[in-house]
Amino acid sequence: MNETISFGVNLTIVGLCITFAALAAISLGVALMRWLDEKGHLREEREKQLALEKEQTIDNLTLVLIAAAVGTMLQGRFYIRSVRRIPLIGERASPWSMQGRAVLLGSHVVGRKPS
């Protein structure tokens, strides 16, 4: 009887140790994945900032022509009434203009060109 109790206690202790070791390994794996994810996000932000700081390589006329070609392909006739620069992320924009831009862009739905 004493041997079975001793065996049961030993088996319980070994089982608990294995369980906690597995949980510790899982916790370390999650922490490693979180660290790698944060490192990746920081790298992406740094690359995005570098891309915003680069000088524009395409002139405005080419940009307008590409926009008109894309619009024509999507909906037929397409007119560009005006082209203006949208402030970059680091620049200061008024909350009114930001909200107006969000409403304006959210109201546009580009449909498919009828066949």
C-alpha positions as CSV (number, residue, x, y, z in Angstrom):
1,M,0.0,0.0,0.0
2,N,2.8,2.4,0.9
3,E,4.5,1.6,-2.4
4,T,1.5,2.5,-4.5
5,I,1.0,5.8,-2.7
6,S,4.7,6.6,-3.2
7,F,4.5,5.6,-6.8
8,G,1.3,7.8,-7.2
9,V,3.0,10.8,-5.6
10,N,6.1,10.4,-7.8
11,L,4.0,10.1,-10.9
12,T,2.0,13.2,-10.0
13,I,5.1,15.2,-9.4
14,V,6.7,14.1,-12.7
15,G,3.4,14.9,-14.5
16,L,3.2,18.4,-13.0
17,C,6.9,19.0,-13.9
18,I,6.3,18.0,-17.5
19,T,3.1,20.1,-17.7
20,F,4.9,23.2,-16.3
21,A,7.9,22.6,-18.6
22,A,5.5,22.4,-21.6
23,L,3.7,25.6,-20.5
24,A,7.0,27.4,-20.0
25,A,8.1,26.4,-23.5
26,I,4.9,27.6,-25.0
27,S,5.2,30.9,-23.1
28,L,8.7,31.4,-24.4
29,G,7.6,30.6,-27.9
30,V,4.8,33.2,-27.7
31,A,7.2,35.8,-26.2
32,L,9.6,35.1,-29.1
33,M,6.9,35.5,-31.7
34,R,5.7,38.8,-30.1
35,W,9.3,40.1,-30.1
36,L,9.8,39.2,-33.7
37,D,6.5,40.7,-34.7
38,E,7.3,44.0,-32.9
39,K,10.8,44.0,-34.6
40,G,9.1,43.5,-38.0
41,H,6.6,46.4,-37.3
42,L,9.4,48.7,-36.3
43,R,11.3,47.8,-39.5
44,E,8.2,48.4,-41.6
45,E,7.6,51.8,-40.0
46,R,11.3,52.7,-40.6
47,E,11.0,51.7,-44.3
48,K,7.7,53.6,-44.6
49,Q,9.3,56.8,-43.2
50,L,12.3,56.4,-45.6
51,A,9.9,55.9,-48.5
52,L,8.0,59.1,-47.5
53,E,11.2,61.1,-47.3
54,K,12.3,60.1,-50.8
55,E,11.9,62.6,-53.6
56,Q,9.0,62.2,-56.0
57,T,10.3,60.4,-59.1
58,I,7.2,60.8,-61.2
59,D,6.1,64.3,-62.5
60,N,2.5,65.5,-62.0
61,L,1.6,65.3,-65.7
62,T,2.4,61.6,-65.8
63,L,0.5,61.1,-62.5
64,V,-2.6,62.7,-64.0
65,L,-2.4,60.7,-67.2
66,I,-2.1,57.4,-65.3
67,A,-5.1,58.4,-63.1
68,A,-7.2,59.2,-66.2
69,A,-6.2,56.0,-67.9
70,V,-7.2,53.9,-64.8
71,G,-10.5,55.8,-64.5
72,T,-11.3,55.3,-68.2
73,M,-10.7,51.6,-67.9
74,L,-13.0,51.3,-64.9
75,Q,-15.9,53.5,-65.8
76,G,-15.6,54.7,-69.4
77,R,-15.3,58.5,-69.7
78,F,-13.4,60.1,-66.9
79,Y,-12.5,63.7,-66.2
80,I,-9.9,64.9,-63.6
81,R,-11.1,68.3,-62.4
82,S,-8.2,69.1,-60.1
83,V,-5.1,67.6,-58.6
84,R,-3.8,68.7,-55.2
85,R,-1.3,67.5,-52.8
86,I,-2.5,65.7,-49.7
87,P,-0.4,66.4,-46.6
88,L,2.0,63.6,-45.5
89,I,1.6,61.8,-42.1
90,G,4.2,64.0,-40.4
91,E,2.6,67.3,-41.5
92,R,-0.2,69.0,-39.6
93,A,-3.7,68.9,-41.1
94,S,-6.8,70.2,-39.5
95,P,-9.3,67.7,-38.1
96,W,-12.0,69.2,-40.3
97,S,-10.1,68.5,-43.5
98,M,-9.2,65.0,-42.3
99,Q,-12.8,64.2,-41.5
100,G,-14.0,65.7,-44.8
101,R,-11.5,63.6,-46.7
102,A,-12.6,60.4,-44.9
103,V,-16.2,61.1,-45.7
104,L,-15.5,61.9,-49.3
105,L,-13.3,58.8,-49.9
106,G,-15.8,56.6,-48.0
107,S,-18.7,57.8,-50.2
108,H,-17.0,56.7,-53.5
109,V,-17.7,53.3,-54.7
110,V,-16.1,52.2,-57.9
111,G,-18.3,49.9,-59.9
112,R,-17.4,47.5,-62.6
113,K,-17.6,48.7,-66.2
114,P,-20.8,47.4,-67.9
115,S,-20.0,44.7,-70.4
